[in-house]
Structure formats: structure tokens, C-alpha cells
Amino acid sequence: MSASDKCCTLPDRKDIQDHALATLLDLDGVTFFVDTEKSYWVKFRIVPIQPTPEKPHGLSYTITLHEPSGKRIFGYDNAHPVQASAGPGGKKARPYDHMHREDTIRPYGFVDAATLLADF
């Protein structure tokens, strides 16, 4: 393959996913500020685990945005199950992957590492 062919070839989806997963795992333990005043920060905790029915993707993760007081104002994690809805059907499904927004918790449909990073 010539250099000109290589520049125009899109990477294989598996390569993209492997790169995104490696990037996500590299972010474990990282905290960084997202504003010039260093008031708001993002914190990552990403740990590979054995897949389970609750965490079939094999990751235990928390990605959170915090305000100056330290309060989490937004984030994704799979630390505990959440009720899918308030109705009778919501009591059966209790997914672990979910999103926090202020005081609201909603189930999150984890697809892959790249999508999690893009959604955050």
C-alpha cells in the first residue's frame, strides 16, 4: 500500500474500538480542570473487570463533572442498579449503566468505549 492509499483508508471499526478502549483505560485516575479558573473538573475511574450479567462489557467506570463546591453535576457510571422507570415495568429492569444529571438518574445504554467518551 502506498502512502497515498494509506492516508485515505478509514480505520477498521475494531481498530477504532480497541483504540477508544485503550484511551478510556488510560484515563483511569485522571482528574482535569475544564475551565480557565480551575473551578470545574472531570474525574475518571475506569477499571477492567470480569464481565458479569450486570456489567457485560467488562468495565467498572465512573466519569463525572464536578462544580467548584465538589458536587457532582453530571456523570456516567455503573456503580449501582437504577430503576428503568417508575411504572410496573420499570421495577423489573435494573440496569447498572446510568447517567446522573444534577439529582436525576437515568439508565444509559452502554454501547462501547468510544460512544461513552463521545456521550460524555
N, C-alpha and C positions, 0 to 999 in steps of 0.2 A: 504494500500500500504506500503510495507516495504521500508526501507531506500535504499536498493539496487535497487528496482524498480524505486524509485523517481529520483535517480541520472542519470538514463539512459533514462528518459522520456523527449522528447522535449516539450518545452512550446507551447501552442496553439498560432496560428498566431494572434488572437485577443489580447492575453496577451502581445505578443511582441509589437504590435502596441500601446496598451494602455501604456506600459512602455516607448516606444520611444516618444510618445506624451507628457507624463509626464516629461520626460527628457528634451525635447525641450522647454516646457513651463518653466521649472526650469531655463533654460539658459537665460531667458529674463533679459536684463540689464547687463549681464556678458560681461566683456572685459578681455581678457588674452593675454599675450605675447606668441609667438610661437618660439622664438629663444633665445639663451642664452644672447645675447647682449641687449635684450628687445627693439628691433627696429621695429619688425613686430608684429602686433596684430590682433586678431579676435574679432569682436563685434557682439553680438546677440541682436535682438529686436524681440520678439515673443509675440503677443497679440491675445488671443481668441476673435473672433467676431461672430456676427450672420452670418451664411452662406448667400452669395449673389450669383447672377449669375457669377460675376467676381471672387469671392473667395468662391467657393462652399465647400471647406474643412473647412471653419470657422476659418482661421488663417490670420492674417496680420503679415508678417515676413520680416526681413532683417538680413542676415548673411553675414558679409563682412570681407575680409582680407585687411589690410592696410600696406603700406610701411612706412619707417621712416618719410617721409615728411607729412604723414597723408592721402595721396592719396589712394583711394580705388583701388586695383589692381585686385580683384576678389570678386564675391559675388552672392548670390541668394536673390531675393526679389519679392514682388508682389505689389509694391507701385504705379505702373502706368501701363497702357497697352503698349504693344510693337507690332510692325508690324511683322507678321509672315515671310514675305518675301518681296522683292522689286517688284515682279510681280503683275499682276492684282489680283490674288487670295490672296495675302498677305495683301491687303488693306481691305479685308472683316473680316478676323480673327484677333482679337486684344487681345491675352491672357494677363493676368496680371502677371502670374508666369513667371519669366525670370531669366537669368544668365547674369552677367556682367563679362567680361574678358578684362582688360585694357579698351579700348574705344569701345569695341564691345558689343552689346546687342543681345541675342538670346532667343527665347521662351524656357521655361523649362516645361516639362511635370510632374507637381507635382503628385506624387503617394500617399505618406504618409510621416509621420514624420521620420520614420526610413530610408526611401530612401533619403529624403532630407539631413539628417545628413550624411549618407554614401556618397552621391554625393559631398557634400561639402568637 
